[in-house]
Amino acid sequence: MRDLNNMTVMITGASSGFGMVTAKMLVEQGANVVLGARRVDRLEALSQELGDANVAFKEMDITNKDQVHALAQLGIDKFNKIDALVNNAGIMPLSLLNAGRTDEWDEMIDTNVKGVLYGIDAVLQHMLDRGDGIIINISSVAGLRVFEGSAVYSATKFAVRAISEGL
C-alpha cells in the first residue's frame, strides 16, 4: 500500500456518503484532499472538521466540465499536484423503462458517465506529465448485473466499468 502522507486526492461527490467518508479516512492517513460537490455548506463543514490546511474545496457540478477542471486546478494551485482522483459523484433514480422518465435518464448519463469522463479529463494529462497518478472510478454491483427498475442506472455503471478498463 502507498504511503498516503502528503498525497493529494481529488474527490467528486464529497459532501456526503462514500465521498465524505473517503475524505475523512484519507486526511487521517496524512493526505491532502480536494473536495467537490454541489452542496457547498456541507463541504465547508467537512473542511472545518478536517482542518483547512489539508483541504481545498469548491462548489462543483460534475456535469459541468469547466467546474470539474476548476476543481483540479484548485488542488494543483494549493498542493502543487493531484496524485489521485476518486470519481465518486453519481445519482441513482430508479424506474422501469416504460415509465418514460427520459429527463432522469439524461441526468444519469450526464452525471454517471460524462461526469466520470470530465473527472478523468481534468487530471489525466497532469498525471501523465508527472509520470504517476491513480484514478478510481466508483461503479456499483449494478455495473455487473441489472436489477428491476435499474436498466438505465446499470447502463451508466456498465459504462463506468468500460471507461475504467479503457484507461
C-alpha positions in Angstrom: 0.0 0.0 0.0 1.2 3.5 -0.8 2.1 5.9 1.9 -0.7 8.5 1.9 1.3 11.1 3.8 1.3 14.3 1.7 -0.6 12.6 -1.2 -3.2 14.9 -2.8 -6.5 13.2 -3.7 -9.4 14.9 -5.6 -12.8 13.6 -4.6 -16.0 14.3 -6.5 -19.3 13.9 -4.7 -17.5 14.6 -1.5 -20.3 16.2 0.5 -21.9 13.0 1.8 -21.7 9.2 1.8 -18.7 7.4 0.3 -17.0 10.6 -0.8 -17.2 12.2 2.7 -16.1 9.1 4.5 -13.2 8.7 2.0 -12.1 12.2 2.6 -12.1 11.7 6.4 -10.1 8.4 6.1 -7.5 10.0 3.7 -6.9 13.0 6.0 -6.5 10.7 9.0 -3.7 9.0 7.0 -1.9 12.3 6.2 -3.3 13.0 2.7 -4.5 16.3 1.4 -8.0 16.3 -0.2 -9.5 18.4 -2.9 -13.3 18.2 -2.5 -16.0 19.0 -5.0 -19.8 18.7 -4.7 -22.9 20.8 -5.2 -23.7 21.3 -1.5 -21.1 23.8 -0.5 -22.4 24.2 3.0 -21.6 20.5 3.6 -18.1 21.0 2.1 -17.5 24.0 4.4 -18.5 21.9 7.4 -16.3 19.0 6.3 -13.3 21.3 5.6 -13.6 22.8 9.1 -13.8 19.3 10.6 -10.8 18.0 8.7 -8.7 21.2 9.1 -8.2 23.8 6.4 -4.5 23.1 6.0 -5.3 19.6 4.4 -8.4 20.6 2.5 -9.3 22.6 -0.6 -12.9 22.6 -1.7 -15.1 24.1 -4.3 -18.7 24.0 -5.2 -18.9 21.9 -8.3 -21.4 20.2 -10.5 -19.9 17.1 -12.1 -22.0 17.7 -15.2 -20.1 20.9 -15.9 -16.7 20.2 -17.4 -15.3 23.7 -16.6 -16.2 23.3 -12.9 -14.5 19.9 -12.8 -11.4 21.3 -14.4 -11.5 24.3 -11.9 -11.6 21.8 -9.0 -8.5 20.0 -10.3 -6.7 23.4 -10.8 -7.6 24.4 -7.2 -5.9 21.3 -5.9 -2.8 21.9 -8.1 -2.7 25.6 -7.0 -2.9 24.7 -3.3 -1.0 21.4 -3.1 1.1 21.6 -6.3 -0.3 18.3 -7.6 -3.1 15.8 -7.9 -1.9 12.3 -7.1 -5.2 10.5 -7.2 -8.8 11.0 -8.3 -11.8 9.4 -6.7 -14.5 9.8 -9.3 -17.4 9.3 -6.9 -20.2 11.7 -7.8 -23.3 9.8 -9.0 -27.1 9.6 -8.9 -29.5 6.6 -8.9 -33.1 7.4 -9.7 -34.7 4.1 -10.4 -37.8 3.3 -12.6 -39.0 0.9 -15.1 -38.3 1.8 -18.7 -42.0 2.0 -19.5 -42.2 4.9 -17.0 -40.6 7.0 -19.7 -38.6 9.2 -17.3 -36.3 10.5 -20.1 -35.2 13.6 -18.1 -33.9 11.2 -15.3 -32.1 9.2 -18.0 -30.4 12.2 -19.4 -29.4 13.3 -15.9 -28.0 9.9 -15.0 -26.0 9.8 -18.2 -24.7 13.3 -17.8 -23.7 12.6 -14.1 -22.7 9.0 -14.1 -21.0 8.7 -17.5 -20.0 12.2 -18.7 -19.1 13.2 -15.1 -16.6 10.3 -14.9 -15.1 11.4 -18.2 -14.9 15.0 -17.1 -13.1 13.9 -13.9 -10.6 11.9 -15.9 -10.1 14.7 -18.4 -9.4 17.2 -15.6 -6.5 15.2 -14.1 -5.1 12.7 -16.7 -2.7 15.0 -18.6 -1.4 16.3 -15.3 -0.8 12.8 -14.1 0.8 11.7 -17.4 3.1 14.7 -17.3 4.2 13.8 -13.7 4.6 10.1 -14.6 2.3 9.0 -11.8 -1.3 9.0 -10.7 -4.2 6.9 -9.6 -7.8 7.2 -11.0 -10.5 5.4 -9.1 -13.9 5.3 -10.7 -16.7 4.3 -8.4 -19.2 1.9 -10.0 -21.7 -0.4 -8.4 -22.8 -4.0 -8.4 -25.3 -2.6 -10.9 -22.4 -2.4 -13.3 -22.2 -6.2 -13.2 -25.9 -7.1 -13.1 -29.1 -5.4 -14.0 -31.9 -5.3 -11.3 -35.6 -4.5 -11.8 -36.0 -0.8 -12.3 -32.3 -0.2 -12.8 -31.8 -0.6 -16.6 -30.5 3.0 -17.2 -28.6 3.2 -13.9 -27.0 -0.1 -14.7 -26.1 1.0 -18.2 -24.3 4.0 -16.7 -22.4 1.8 -14.3 -21.5 -0.7 -17.1 -20.1 2.3 -18.9 -18.0 3.3 -15.9 -16.5 -0.2 -16.0 -15.8 0.1 -19.7 -14.2 3.5 -19.3 -12.0 2.2 -16.4 -10.9 -0.8 -18.4 -10.1 1.6 -21.3 -7.8 3.7 -19.1 
